[in-house]
Amino acid sequence: MSTDDKKDRLGMSSRAIHAGEPRNQYADAITTPIFQTSTFVFKNSKDIEDYTKNKKERFEYGRYGNPTELIAQKRLADLEGAEDCVVFSSGMMAITTTILSLVRTGDHIVITDDSYKKTLEFCKSYLKRFGIECTIVPFGDYDMLEAAIKENTRFIFSESPTNPYLNVFDLPLLKEIADRHGVMTLIDSTIATPINQRPLEFGIDLVTHSATKYLSGHNDILAGAVLGRSDLIAPIRSLHKSMGGLIDPHCCYLLLRGLKTFPMRVEKQNATALKVARFLEGHPDVERVYYPFLESHQHYSIAREQMKGGGCVVTFVMKGELADANRFMDCLEMILIGPSFGGAETLITHPATVSYYDYTREERYELGVIDTLFRLAVGLEEVDDIITDLDQAFKRAKK
């Protein structure tokens, strides 16, 4: 039995540690070495000929590949169930490079309105400069989604679950619609993670991740990834070499380190977030809670069918006004205020004054970003400590 066959039998936690890892590392190191070099030299003219004419695989220049980077790509591909993967300097670099590699002047794309703010801005504004049209449709309106598809539509893009309302796409239905019209499908699966949902298993063409979040898991790097079939990844990798948004070797090392504990972290965060969501749903100072594994969520049945866990993000609306929301944030003691998720520390962010501070109140409300909306990202602390901090902040905010 081959080494690859043996690895296929391993569970997710084992693969998160061993996938893509050569058995014999340099100097017999147990961890992946950091190849901190910009250039890889040729031994002689024959070595050059083997590389250029005979297409022998090897490393040449850091922008075209690095051994530490290669192992990170192989491990991510294994966890997502993809043929190939490219890693980038950020999640947004992964998304923008992927989109640019797939479209040309005169093309059209469809994207849902609950996608990340910067993704929407890129599709609405920057693509227009290159003669690429973008139609934004309400999330969950599959009739409008299908009606938006044109003869020149290249792909449909969405997050699932979305940020911040954690809406979940019916992936089989999305695939059915896309196949009917011969268009590709892209899903940003950052909030789901490969532990909770693997869109490729539902027939989705390409998946993107902000590896800054769960995959690295320690709030200490920026990274992104796109995964899918080799033939789809090839043009993305080619453009990536020209765009230059590469991830550095040390960052790849930290990503690999984070992946070793990734399944355990997500499992704990799934359990903690569900308990916190239930606590918030029953709290007298909370108006509404959004979490895909709560029965009250509009996509609960889809989430239970497609996902193994609800993830670490819990979005809720506090009763009161903007001043109440500010007092609540100021009263938190252990929970930190910050715009990210998936790390060890529990973070909370207030979209109205952070992500959408430059929007008018009317503009924010049209997007559903109201004054008392919060996005909580549970970390790895004890669930009772998180709940206690939330509870005391609610109480002190009313005084």
C-alpha atoms as one frame of an Amber mdcrd trajectory, in Angstrom:
protein
   0.000   0.000   0.000   1.395   3.417  -0.981   2.038   6.258   1.442  -0.789
   8.251  -0.173  -3.213   5.328   0.264  -2.280   5.111   3.929  -2.823   8.841
   4.380  -6.264   8.567   2.771  -7.291   6.308   5.645  -6.239   8.829   8.286
  -8.737  10.936  10.200  -8.964  14.717   9.923  -6.799  15.472  12.965  -4.059
  13.134  11.735  -4.167  14.634   8.239  -3.962  18.148   9.671  -0.612  17.135
  11.176   0.866  14.904   8.476  -0.682  15.709   5.070   1.767  17.027   2.509
   4.714  16.474   4.832   7.798  14.690   3.437   8.824  11.750   5.590  12.498
  12.730   5.661  12.933  16.413   6.435  16.169  18.331   6.151  18.441  17.417
   9.105  15.711  15.013  10.299  13.636  17.913  11.654  10.138  17.012  12.893
   8.685  20.354  11.799   8.716  21.801   8.299  11.855  23.882   7.716  11.494
  27.559   6.840  13.178  28.002   3.469  13.961  31.676   3.945  15.459  32.300
   0.530  14.512  34.351  -2.495  16.516  32.298  -5.000  17.259  28.626  -5.683
  20.520  28.076  -7.575  21.252  25.670 -10.435  24.046  23.131 -10.030  25.209
  23.388 -13.650  24.052  23.832 -17.263  22.542  20.338 -17.312  20.437  21.300
 -14.308  19.162  24.328 -16.221  18.315  22.229 -19.265  16.431  19.682 -17.172
  14.331  22.509 -15.770  13.708  24.549 -18.919  13.587  21.958 -21.706  12.803
  18.710 -19.914  10.285  20.340 -17.508  11.782  18.734 -14.438  10.056  20.150
 -11.374  12.244  22.205  -9.084  12.315  25.612  -7.394  13.846  28.603  -9.154
  12.705  31.912  -7.654  10.707  32.693  -4.527   7.815  34.310  -6.371   7.296
  31.077  -8.322   7.293  28.754  -5.344   8.975  27.738  -2.100   9.226  24.331
  -0.358   7.527  25.576   2.822   4.736  27.065   0.718   4.333  23.831  -1.253
   3.776  21.757   1.893   1.171  24.247   3.145  -0.662  24.011  -0.187  -0.634
  20.228  -0.148  -1.980  20.087   3.401  -4.775  22.550   2.717  -5.750  20.684
  -0.456  -5.900  17.434   1.499  -8.115  18.930   4.211 -10.495  20.534   1.694
 -10.593  17.479  -0.557  -9.179  19.455  -3.494  -6.818  18.452  -6.268  -4.760
  21.597  -5.950  -4.315  24.767  -3.921  -2.595  28.141  -4.159  -1.798  30.185
  -1.054  -1.665  33.981  -1.022  -0.616  36.877   1.179  -4.234  37.444   2.312
  -7.764  36.201   1.813  -8.613  39.206  -0.343  -5.574  38.527  -2.551  -6.878
  34.992  -3.036 -10.323  36.280  -4.031  -9.204  39.101  -6.328  -6.548  37.019
  -8.110  -9.014  34.169  -8.590 -11.668  36.466 -10.042  -9.221  38.239 -12.357
  -7.906  34.930 -13.659 -11.406  33.801 -14.620 -12.836  36.874 -16.366 -12.112
  38.968 -19.410 -13.568  42.131 -20.883 -17.246  41.657 -21.711 -17.874  38.990
 -19.070 -20.545  39.144 -16.388 -20.590  37.771 -12.838 -23.298  37.279 -10.222
 -22.582  37.840  -6.518 -24.832  37.798  -3.453 -25.422  40.942  -1.419 -24.351
  39.338   1.869 -20.747  38.927   0.714 -17.803  40.610   2.421 -17.721  44.389
   2.025 -14.354  44.513   0.264 -15.302  41.681  -2.094 -18.424  43.570  -3.113
 -16.454  46.784  -3.571 -13.957  45.016  -5.829 -16.678  43.480  -7.973 -18.801
  46.621  -8.189 -16.068  49.189  -8.749 -12.755  47.790  -9.919 -14.063  45.162
 -12.345 -16.155  47.817 -14.060 -12.923  49.532 -15.137 -12.091  46.465 -17.215
 -15.513  46.165 -18.814 -16.741  43.375 -16.549 -20.344  43.628 -15.385 -21.502
  42.576 -11.928 -25.052  41.837 -10.753 -25.685  41.741  -7.006 -28.655  39.611
  -5.911 -30.302  39.170  -2.502 -28.942  36.166  -0.659 -31.393  33.269  -0.624
 -33.524  34.475  -3.536 -32.721  31.625  -5.914 -35.259  32.746  -8.511 -33.613
  36.170  -8.740 -30.205  34.521  -8.763 -31.128  32.388 -11.749 -32.809  35.294
 -13.515 -29.602  37.326 -13.163 -27.582  34.821 -15.209 -26.830  35.975 -18.759
 -25.195  34.396 -21.792 -21.892  36.045 -20.823 -22.085  35.139 -17.109 -18.808
  33.547 -16.047 -19.544  32.519 -12.469 -21.689  32.866  -9.354 -19.899  33.962
  -6.168 -21.054  33.898  -2.565 -19.910  33.262   0.965 -21.452  30.431   2.951
 -22.033  30.998   5.791 -22.067  34.736   5.220 -20.743  37.525   7.381 -22.264
  38.730   9.670 -25.713  37.074   9.460 -24.374  33.555   8.891 -26.749  32.768
   6.044 -26.120  29.345   4.529 -26.315  28.661   0.797 -28.181  25.586  -0.412
 -25.119  24.263  -2.238 -26.831  21.450  -4.191 -29.416  23.944  -5.447 -26.679
  26.413  -6.382 -24.890  23.670  -8.307 -28.112  22.716 -10.078 -28.743  26.314
 -11.175 -25.149  26.778 -12.315 -25.129  23.547 -14.316 -28.369  24.476 -16.003
 -26.723  27.611 -17.401 -23.158  26.368 -17.786 -21.572  28.781 -15.311 -18.950
  28.212 -12.632 -19.462  28.446  -8.869 -17.166  30.039  -6.277 -17.732  29.863
  -2.527 -15.822  31.747   0.166 -15.898  29.096   2.878 -13.827  30.925   5.500
 -16.522  30.872   8.192 -17.377  27.215   7.556 -13.796  25.822   7.439 -13.008
  22.414   5.867 -14.030  20.835   9.174 -17.630  22.031   9.102 -18.322  22.118
   5.357 -16.473  21.217   2.161 -18.246  22.855  -0.801 -16.264  20.852  -3.365
 -18.104  17.740  -2.164 -21.341  19.405  -3.310 -19.952  20.086  -6.778 -18.800
  23.671  -6.224 -15.936  24.530  -8.596 -13.650  26.686  -6.458 -13.364  27.459
  -2.752 -11.539  30.369  -1.143 -10.409  30.867   2.456  -8.957  33.634   4.511
  -6.325  31.466   6.207  -5.819  34.389   8.584  -8.794  33.050  10.509  -9.388
  29.450  11.652  -6.752  27.758   9.528  -3.816  29.504  11.212  -5.864  30.111
  14.327  -3.563  32.342  16.374  -4.299  35.875  15.138  -0.672  36.273  14.046
  -0.569  35.985  10.234  -2.330  37.145   7.078  -2.893  34.457   4.445  -5.413
  33.238   1.886  -6.036  30.201  -0.277  -8.020  29.038  -3.297  -8.707  25.351
  -3.886 -10.271  23.191  -6.573  -9.528  21.052  -9.620  -6.018  21.268 -11.043
  -7.206  22.619 -14.401  -9.034  25.473 -12.685  -6.186  26.253 -10.316  -3.542
  26.367 -13.079  -4.526  29.789 -14.535  -4.912  31.196 -11.020  -1.387  30.058
 -10.140  -0.073  31.551 -13.367  -1.612  34.968 -12.643  -0.480  34.732  -9.026
   3.140  34.539 -10.231   2.633  37.787 -12.145   0.611  39.611  -9.473   3.186
  38.789  -6.803   0.886  38.492  -3.800   2.926  35.644  -2.385   2.938  34.409
   1.172   6.385  34.404   2.754   8.056  31.186   4.022   7.835  32.087   7.696
   4.139  32.816   7.310   3.701  29.394   5.658   5.496  27.821   8.612   3.091
  29.491  11.042   0.139  28.369   8.921   1.373  24.777   9.040   1.861  25.060
  12.787  -1.688  26.333  13.194  -3.145  23.572  11.026  -1.809  20.920  13.422
  -4.342  21.988  16.062  -6.997  23.211  13.616  -9.509  20.315  13.974  -9.381
  20.381  17.775  -9.797  24.144  17.862 -12.801  24.132  15.552 -14.451  21.304
  17.467 -14.144  23.262  20.723 -15.276  26.512  19.114 -18.316  24.784  17.601
 -19.390  23.562  21.038 -18.623  26.845  22.799 -20.351  29.026  20.215 -23.562
  26.979  20.357 -23.700  27.328  24.150 -23.010  31.059  23.949 -25.634  31.482
  21.212 -28.233  29.753  23.387 -27.261  31.913  26.356 -27.642  35.076  24.281
 -30.956  33.929  22.820 -32.360  33.609  26.311 -30.905  36.871  27.635 -33.388
  39.684  28.396 -31.077  42.325  26.911 -30.747  40.580  23.549 -33.289  41.118
  20.805 -32.121  38.487  18.316 -29.340  35.977  17.745 -28.005  34.658  14.415
 -26.279  31.286  14.535 -26.794  28.540  11.929 -27.192  25.750  14.495 -29.921
  27.573  16.411 -33.412  26.388  15.509 -34.438  30.039  15.133 -32.026  30.666
  12.258 -33.754  30.855   8.865 -31.273  28.408   7.325 -31.108  25.993  10.240
 -32.321  22.976   8.250 -29.849  23.628   5.415 -27.017  24.111   7.901 -27.798
  20.843   9.664 -27.804  19.003   6.330 -24.598  20.525   4.971 -22.490  21.376
   8.011 -20.928  19.408  10.848 -20.853  22.402  13.176 -21.959  26.014  13.309
 -18.523  27.604  13.697 -17.252  30.196  16.148 -19.135  33.289  14.957 -22.295
  34.342  16.802 -24.052  37.512  15.665 -26.591  39.212  17.899 -28.655  42.362
  18.207 -28.694  44.019  21.607 -31.752  45.873  22.829 -31.349  49.621  23.062
 -29.576  52.283  21.050 -26.061  53.125  19.873 -25.106  54.569  23.267 -26.139
  51.285  24.930 -24.015  49.336  22.472 -20.980  51.498  23.216 -21.430  51.114
  26.979 -21.730  47.346  26.583 -18.428  47.184  24.674 -16.709  49.365  27.258
 -17.843  47.035  30.061 -16.328  43.869  28.613 -13.342  42.652  30.612 -11.931
  39.450  29.090 -13.445  39.649  25.608 -11.382  41.845  23.297 -12.705  44.281
  20.691 -11.326  43.351  17.276 -12.477  42.644  13.694 -11.491  39.028  13.103
 -12.488  35.485  14.061 -11.194  31.935  14.289  -8.322  32.671  16.676  -7.596
  31.620  20.250  -8.883  34.861  21.765 -12.592  35.694  21.912 -13.208  38.869
  19.926 -16.205  41.088  19.448 -16.734  43.700  16.776 -19.360  46.384  16.275
 -19.905  46.631  12.494 -21.673  50.007  12.680 -18.607  51.764  14.114 -15.821
  49.563  12.727 -16.428  47.986   9.304 -19.095  50.490   8.218 -17.936  53.622
  10.047 -17.705  55.469   6.705 -21.335  54.738   5.779 -24.251  56.938   6.753
 -26.744  55.442   9.188 -29.273  55.159   6.370 -26.762  53.335   4.153 -25.873
  50.957   6.976 -29.477  50.174   7.771 -30.178  49.341   4.128 -27.507  46.644
   4.486 -28.916  45.438   7.809 -26.027  46.889   9.825 -28.005  48.449  12.646
 -26.665  50.351  15.664 -26.846  47.477  18.149 -25.547  44.669  15.942 -22.530
  42.735  17.252 -20.431  39.911  15.842 -18.920  37.726  18.521 -16.113  35.316
  17.612 -15.615  32.809  20.408 -12.090  31.661  21.078 -10.630  28.864  23.159
 -11.382  30.216  26.630 -13.728  28.340  28.953 -17.315  28.795  27.844 -18.416
  29.826  31.367 -15.852  32.634  31.371 -17.122  33.967  28.049 -20.729  33.860
  29.204 -19.873  35.475  32.560 -18.105  38.360  30.814 -21.022  38.944  28.450
 -23.535  38.826  31.288 -21.684  41.261  33.535 -21.231  43.672  30.617 -24.975
  43.639  29.900 -25.717  44.362  33.559 -23.158  47.145  33.951 -24.187  48.770
  30.674 -27.674  49.415  32.067 -26.458  51.285  35.159
